[in-house]
């Protein structure tokens, strides 16, 4: 690792590893109550006046500077430039900290590998989901001060010394735990990297002067402006209470917080408008296993190879190892000191002594993670034998893959929560084209981080006025409308929590706002089925006029003869225009999906896999029909229910039964509501085929895929010999339900 080409390769590989890790941090933003606290209605008096008010109320001088910095991501939450800046700072700070602490290049690489193997997507009050700028700025100033100190050590001058002092003061003029950590890192750097005694003494003196002046200013401000803010008032001086906060937030830096208890699914709404669980399942150990992506394994393998190469280079430099070992315990002490200092100030306050319960992460867990990475880097110096290296490399790969899965799961939920800002931003971007609405009812925009929905309505008016130049009336329910036309708005999210589209409908029309690829169809359900002969209208998106809005949004607006109850975005159907519901292309499937689709129909309608003769018969029929399942679905439905009224009456049971058989769970409220709308169609036989062919066949659920795999195996291998054995089938399905990875075990059951 000492040659230039290998060093360049190592850093290039490290950049790729970090880049992959950062992909989960895109499109995240502030999801805390402070979005309300920073409501831009207050900013009419001016940013600095508001900051001064907060600084007085909390008795904390640094708020004069940090509050305006917090207002930037709060006000421009969806702005791409702000998000890129936040993420850039977040990615740059570990480089700065590693450079300040370690002199050896290999140590810096190990430090970064350790940090990014553990770095977890935050939740609520953790970076970068909340306060994306606040925790990074003191360390950025510390890095600039460190560069100034090293420049002064090489070429002493008064201007460099003054610049160092000003940068130290700026690093102190920040969030208290970050400022304390910045000062400690600067003391470490001067002690370990500045050799000339005169320059070292001068830097120490300026460091003490700058940090002391700020401490005096801070305490003086507290005397003039006493505070009742619980986050700045002294709590119990109990070792247990203090130790609990330090331990909770230090351990919270590790991606273990939800490993055993599971992350509860987030909700939309509050007590005022009702709650709805977003369609993203809770985190569990099993769900993490299925969240691992193949690129996670590739990147973890690359990181493990880089770590192995570093250890191999160290084994060939035994003298250098002994020199490094002399500083091992100093770095261990520094790592422990960082874990302590990151949280000790919070541990002394009333607020956080109440808050700290379990391994809950908080903002200061961001700083604590640097301490864990320093400890891991220090311990890595003890790796001098091959089996030591193999053990550490295997542990690194396992932790990296685990935290990758954790990040995928957590980021999905945070994006779904953060998408409320994107929904409102989309409405604001296209408000000129949808201007006849006086307000928008958007229940998804009222995720219950506040106790009363009207606070959020005020927030949305303030936010849209400042961020987009005109205020929008965003309401939790129709009862809050002041009068005039109101549009009911619903978001469409993809499987990773990204906002796909925004649909809205009013009394005489509807609209769709989207970015990227347009959906193929809109299914429009009338408010009164009698007005539209009981049918749901299917509209081809390509036939409608598209308009360009701000921020790269596109709008489709259309009128309707009758009032609209709901609009459904359909992406699964083929791109050709469906002129009526009798069009056979309604259930078109690809040839390679024919057998899979038929197995799904058998499971949904008959609760069993297909028999070989039946599978071949229906497959031939699908091929003759040009690849559509419509005739098959109608035949299955007629065979089971001769009376359409009976099918409608038994719909909830049939729906729940199909879901349990296919995906081993009950349908969510959203799925049940969406699919219930199809009961108004005159051809009720289309209901469950729609469920199977257009919805579940696109699912990535492992249990569903495994169920179809068992059905295929049973049909081809077992059924001809044993016929229909319901007991064996139920045992095999139960096996993959308990453990979706046990397909071979389930096949063994079928083969008895």
N, C-alpha and C positions, 0 to 999 in steps of 0.2 A: 504493500500500500504506500510505499515511500516514493515510487517513481511518479513523474508528472502524468503520464498517460493513465495509470491506474487510479490516481487521485481524481482526475477528471471523470473517469468512468464511475468511480464511487459516488461522486457528488451528483452526476447525471442520474444515476440509479436512485439515489436518495430523493431527488426532485420528483421522479416518477412516482415513487412510493407515497410521498406527501401529497402529490397531486391527486392520486386515487383516493387517499383518505379524505381530502377536502371536498370531494364531490358530494358527500352527504351534507355538507354545511351550506351548500348553495340554496338560495330561496328560503332562508330562515330569517326571522326578524324578531323584534321585541314582542313578547307574548305575555307581558305582565301587567299588573294593575297600574304601573307607572305610565302606561299609554294614556290613561285617564288623567293622572296627575299632571302630565305634560300637555293637557288639552290646549290647543293653540288659541282658544278663546282668550286665555290669559295673555297671550303674546301681543294683543292689541296695545298693551301698555309699553311694549318693548322688551326684548330679550333680557337686557341687563337689569331692568327694573324687576322683572320676575325672578331672575337669578338672585338679586339682592334680597327679595322677600324670602326665598327659600333659605338663603344663607343665614338670615336673621332668625327664622323660625327654628331651624335645626341647630343653630349655634356653631356652624361649621363653615370656616372661611373659604375652603377650597371650592365650595359649591358655586361661588362666583364664576369660576372657570369651567367646571365640569358640567354644570347644568346646561349651558348653551351647547356643549358637545353632545349631551344626551338628547337635546331637542332636535338635533340634526337627523339622526336615524328615526326618531319618533315622528317627525313631521314628514319626512320623505321616505317612509317605510318601504315603498315598492319601487323606488328609483334604483335603476340598475347601477348607476355610478356610485351611489352611496353603499349599496350592497357589496360591490367589488372592492371599494375602499375598506370597508369593515373587514372583509375576508382577507384582504392583503395584509392589513395590520395584524390580524389574528395569526396568519401564517408566518409573518416576519419576526414576531417577538420570540419564539423559541430559538431562532437563529441568533438573535441578539443575546439572549440569556446564555446559550451554550458558548458563544464566543467570549462573553465576559467571565464565565466561570472556568473554562478549560483552555489550556494553552495548546495541548496536543491535538492534532487534526483527527486522529483516530478516536480520541475521547469525545470530540464534538460530534462525530458521526454516530457513535454509540449513543450519546445523549439524545440526539434527534430521533434515532430509531426507537429508543425507549419511550420518548415523549409521544411520538405519533402512534406507537403500538397501543398505548393506553388512552390516548386522547378520545374522549367520548362526546357525542353531541349533547349539549346541555338541555336542561328542561326548565322552563320558567326562568328563575333568577340565576341562570348560569350563562356564561359566554359560549357561543355568540347568539344564543336564542334571546338573551336579554342583555342590555348594556354592552353592545358590541364594541364601543369605543372606550368606555370608561376604564376597564381593566388593563387595556393595552398601552394607553398613553403614558403612564408613569414609567414603564419599562422602555418605551421608545425614547423618552427624554434621558433615561439612565444610559441607554446605549450611545446617544449623542454625547453625553457628558463623558462616558468612558473613552470614546474616540478622541475627544478634546484633551483628556488627561494623558493619553498615550502620545498625542502630538506634542503636548507640553514637555513630557519626559524626554523626547528626542530633541526638540528644539525649544528650550524655555523662552517664554516671552510673557510680558504682562497681559497682552491682549488674550492669549490662550488661557491664562489663569482666570481672567475675568469671565471669558466665555464659559469656562468650566463651572465657575461659581453661579452664573446665571442659569445654566442648564440644570445644575443641582437644585436650585431653588424651584425651577419649573417642575422637576421630577417630584419634589416635596409637595407642591401646590396641587395635590391630587387626592384621590380616594385613600383614606388613611392606611389600610393594609398594603396597597400598592406602593405608596410613598415609602413606607417602612422597608419593604422588600427592596426597592430601588436603592435606598441608602446603604443597606447591607451589601448588596451586590457591588456597589461602587467602592466600599471599604475593602471588600475582597479583591477587587481588581487592582486597586492602588497597592495593596499589600503584596500581591503575587506577581504583578507585571511591571511595576515601576521600581527600578533598581537604584538609581542615584539617590542617596539619602536626602540631599537638599530638596530635590523636586518632590520626593515623597512627603517630606514634612510640610512643604508648601501646599500640596494637594490636600493633605489631611486637614490643614488649618482652614483652607477655603471650604472644604466639605463640612467641617464642623460649624464654620461661620454661617454658611448658607442655610443648612438644615436647622441651626439654632435660631437664626433670625425668623425662619418660618414658624418654628415651634413657639417662639415668643408671640408672633402675630396671631397664631391660631389660638393660644391660650387667652390672649388679650381679647380677642373677638368673643370667646366663650364667656368671659367676665362681663363684657358689655351686653351681650345677647344670650342670656341663659336659655336653656332649652328644656322642654318636656318630652322631646322626641326620644322614644324608648331605645332607638338604635344608637343614641349618643349619651345615654344616662347610665350610671354605674349600677350594675346588678349585684347579685350575691357574690361575696368574696369567699366562695366555697370551692375548694379544689375539685370536688366532684362536679359541680355545675360548670366550672371553667373547663375542666378536662373533657366533659361530655361534648361541649361545642367544638373544641379543638379536634377531638377524635372524629366527630360526625362529619365535619367539613373536610378534614384531611382524608378520611376514608372515602368520602363522597367524591373525591377527585378521581377515584378508580371506577371503571365501568362495571361495578358490581351492585349498584344501588337496587336494581330491580331484578336481580338474578333469582332470588328465592321467592319474593312476594308477588312478582308480576306487576307490570305497569297497567293501571286501570285505563280503559278506553276513555278518550276525551269526549266531552259532550258539547252540543250546541244549544244555546238557550239558557234561561235561568228560571227562577221560581215564578217570575212574572208572566213569561210566555210559554213555559213548559220546556222540558229538556228532551233532546234526542241524541242518542249515541251515534257518533260518526262511524261509518262502516269500515273501521280499521280495528282488528282484534287486539286484545290485551297481550302484552309481552309475557312470554314464559320461556322456560328452558327449551321446550320442544319447538316453539315457534322460532326461536333463535337458530336452531339447527337448520330449519328450512329457509331461513333468511340468508344463509351463506350463498354467495354468488361465485361463479367459477373464477372471476377476476380476483376475488379475495384470496383464493388459494394461490393464484399465479403471483400476485404482488407479495403475499406472505412468503412464498418460496424465494422470490428475488431478495427480499429483505433478509431472510435467513442465510442465503448465499453470501450476501455482503457482510453479514455478521461473522460468518465462518471465515471469510477471507481476512477480516480484521484480526480474529483470534489466531489464525495461522501466521500472520505477519508478526504478531507479538511473540509467538513461541520461538521464532528465529532471532529474537532480539532480547536475550535474557538479561543482559546488563541494563538495558533501557527499562525492562520490566522492574528490576530491583529499584531503579531510581524512581519510577512511578509509584511503586508500592510504598515508598516513604511518605507520599502525600495522600495515601489512601484514606487514612483515618481523618485527615483534615477535611477531605471532601465529604466523608460520611457525616462528620459534625456539621458541615455546611448544609447538607441535605436535611438533616433533622432540624436545624435551625430554621430553614425555610418553611418546613411543615408547621413549626411552632408559630413563627412570626406571621404567617399567612392568615392565621385565625385567632391569635391571642387577643387582639384588640376587640374583635367581635365577642369573644368569650367573656369579656368583662362587662358587657352591656345587658340590660334587662331584656331587650327584644329577642336576642339570639339565644339566650339561656332558655327562653320559652319555646323558641322555634326548633331548636336542635333535638330531634327525636330520630333515632336510628341513623343509618348511613345516608342521610339526605344530602345531596350536593347543593352548594350555594356558590355565589359569585367568587368567594375566596378559594373555593376548590380549584379554580383556574390557576391560582398562584401555587397552591399545594402540590399540584401535579408536577411543577418544576422540581420540587423537593424529592418526589418519588423518582423522577428521571435521574437526578443527581445521585441518589442512592444506588440505583440500578447500574449507572455508569461506573461508580466507584467499585461496586462488587465485581463488575466484569473484569477488573484488573486482576482478580484472583484466578481467572480462567487461564491456566497454563498447560493443562493436560487435554489430550484429545477428547477423552470421555466427558470432561467438564464442558468443553466447547459444544459437544453434541447435545448434552442435556440442556444447556442454556439456549442453543439455537432452536431446539424443539419446543421449549417453553415459549420462546419469542413467537414462533409461528402460530402456536395454539392461541396465545393471547391476542395476536393480531387478528386472526380469523374470527375469534369470539367477539372482540370489540367492533370489528367490521359489521358483523351481523347485528350487534346491539345498535350501532349507529344507523344502519338501514331501517330498523324497526322504529327507533326513536324519531329519526328525521321525518319519517312518513307521518307520524302523528303531529309533530310540530308544524310541518308544512300544511297539513289539513287545518290546524288551528290558525296559522298565520294567513291562510288564504282569505280570511275575512277582509283583510286590507286589500288584497288583489281584487276581490269581488267589487268592493266599493270603488277602487281605482278604475276598474273596467266601466262601471256605470258613469263615473265622472268623465272618462275619456270620450264616451259616446253620448254624453248628455245633450250635446247640440242637435243630435239626430233623433233623440228620443225625448225631446223637450216638452211634449204635451202632458207628461206625467208630473203631478205635483209632488209625488213622493214615491218611495220604493219600500215595500215591506220585505225585509231580508232577515228572517229568523237566524240564518247561519252567521250573520254579522254580530250576533249578541251572545257570543260564547261567555259563560257565566264566570268571568274573573271579577266582575263587580256584582254587587248585591241588587242593584236596581237598574233596569233597562234604560230608563230615561237618561241616566248619566251617559250611556253609550250614544244615545241619539244626539245629545249635545256634543259629544266628542266627534261624531262623524260630521256634523255641520262645521265644526271648527276646523277639523282636519282637511276636509275637501276644500274649504274656503282658502286655506293657506297653501295647500299643496297644489291645487288645480285652479285657483282663482275664482271659483264660484261654489257656493254651499249647496249640498244635496241633503234632502230630508230622508234619512234612513230610519225606518221604523221597525220595531219588533213584531207588531201585529196591526191589523187594519184598524183597530179601535183607536189607535193613536193618530190617525190621519186627520188633518185640520179641514179637509174638504178638497174637492177636485178629484181628478183621476189618479189612481194609485196602481202601480204595477207590483205584482207578486213575483219575487225573484228567488231563484234556486240555483246553487252552484252544481257543476258537474266536476268531480275530481277523478283522477286516474289512480291506479294501484299504488303509486308512490306518494300520494297526497298532493300532487300538483293540481292546480286549477286548470281544468280542460276547457270549460266554457261556462257562460252565465246565461240562463234562460229566464225570460220574464213574460208575463201575460197580464193584460188588463181587460176591460170590458169589451173592447172591439178589436183586439189584435194582440200580437205577441212580438217578441224579438229574441235574437240570439247574438251574444257577443263572444268572440273567440279570438285566439291567436293560433298561428300555425295552421295545421291541416283542418279543414272544415269537416264536420260530420256529414254523413250521407243523407240522413232523413231527420225530420221532426215529426213526432207523433202528437197530434193536437187533439185533446179531449175536450168536448164541449161541456159547459157548466150544466146544461140541461139536455140530457140525451134525446128528449122528445123533439127539441128544436132542430136536431141534425139527424133525425131518423135513427137514433141510437148508435150511430157509427162513430168510430174514431178516425179522423182524417190523417192520412200519411202524406207529408209534403216533402218532395225532393228538394234538398237544399240548393242543388245546382241550378234549379229553375228560378230561384229567387234573386233579387238584386242585392249585391254586396256593396257596402259603403265603408270607406276607410276612415277610422277615427284616429285620435291622438295615441301616442305610445304604442303604435303598431297593432292596435286592436282593430277588428273588423266587425261590422254590424249587419245583421239581416233583420229587417223589420217587415211585418206583413199584417194585413187586416183580416178580419174574420166576420162572417155573416152573423154568428151568434157569439155570446160571451164564452170565454175560454176558462176551463177549470184548471188545466195543467198542460204543460208541454214536456215531452220526453225527447231527449237527444238519443238518436239511434246511430251507432257506428258499426254495428255488426253486419248489417245487410249489404248485399252487393251494390256496386255503384250505379248499375242501370236503374232507370226510373221504374218504379212500381206504380202502374196506373190505377189499380184497384186492389182490394184485398183478395180478389180471386186470382190475381196474377200468380202463376206457379213458381215464379222466381223468388217468392216470399221466403221459402225455406231452402234456398239453394245452398248446397255444401260442396266442397271440393271432393274429387274422386277419392283421394287418399283418406278423407275423413268419413267416408260413407259407413264403413263397418263400425267405427267409433260412435257415430251418430245413432246408428240403429241399436247398438248396445245400450246407449243412454236412454233411448225410447223404451226399450224393453224394461230397463230398470225403473224408469219413471212410471210406466203404466202397469206392468205386470209384476214388479218387484222380484224379478229374476233375470239372469242372463238369457241370451237368445239360445234356442236350440239350433243345431247346424243347418237343418233343412229350412227352418224359418229365416235364419240369417241369410242364406243364399237366395231364398225366394224374394225377400224384400230388397236385397241388394240388386237383384236383376230388375226389379220394378223401379228402383231409384235410377238405375242407369238408363232404362227405357224412357223415363220421364225427364231426362236431361239433367239429372243430378239434384232433383228436388225431393224433399221429404214430405210434401204436403199430403199426397195420397196415402202415404204410410201412416202419418199422424191421424188422418181422418179415420182410417180403417181401425187403428188401435183404439181410438176413442169410441167408435161405434160398437166395437166388440165388448167394451167394458161398460158403457153407459148408453142405452138406447134412447133415453130421454135426456134432452139437453137441459131441461129444467132441473133434473136430478143432478147433473154434472155441476150446474151453477150452485145448487144448494150445498153440495158437498165440496165446494171449491176449497175452503180453508183446510179441511182435512186432507184433501188430495195434494194441495200445495205443500203442506207440512210433511206429508208422507214422502213426496218426491225429493224434497230437500234432504230429509233424513237419509233416504236411500242413496242419494247421489253425493252429497257433501258432508254427511254425518253431522248435521246441525239443523236447527230450525231456521226458517227464513227470518231475516231482520225485518223490523217494522217498515223500513224504506222499501225493501224488496217486495214485501207483501202488498204494500200500498200500490207500488208501481204495477205489479202483475194483476192486482185486483181490477185495475181499470179496464183490462181486456175482457172482463165479463160482460161489458156493455155491447160487445160485438155480436152480430147476429150469428156468426159461426163460432160458437163456443168451443168447438173442437180445436181451434187454433191456440187455445190458451196454454196447455201444457207443452205442446210442441214448441211454442215460442220460448217457454222457459228452458226447455232442453236444448234446442238447436241454436238459439240466438244468445243465450245467456251463459249457461253452465259450460257449454262446449268451449267457451273462450277462457274459462277459469284456469288458474294455475294451481289450484288447491291440490296438494299432493294426495290426499285421501281419495278425492274424486278420480284423479288419474289412475291411482292404484286400483280403485274399484273397477274401472273399465279394463285395466290390464287383467284382473282376475276374471272378469266376464269373458274376455277374449280367450284366455287359457281354458276356462271351463267349457266354452263352446267347442274349441278345437280338439282338446285332449281328453276331457273328463266326461262330458255329456254323452258322447256316443257309447261309452262303456257303462256308466252308472245311471244315465238318465238324470232326471231332475231330483237332486238330493238337497232339499231345503236346509236340512240340519248342517251339512258340510258347508253350504254356501254361507249360512249365518255365522258359523264359527270363523270362516276365513275373513269375512267382512269385519267381524268383531276384532280380529287380530290386527288388521291394518288400521282400524279405528283407534285401538290402544297404542299402536306404534306404526305410523305410516311408513317407516323404513323396513318393515318386516314382510315385504311382498313374497320373498322366497318361503318364509314360514307359512304364509297363507296358502301358497301354491301347494306346499306339502300337505296341508290339511285337505285340500281339494283332491289330492291324488290318493287318498286313503282307499 
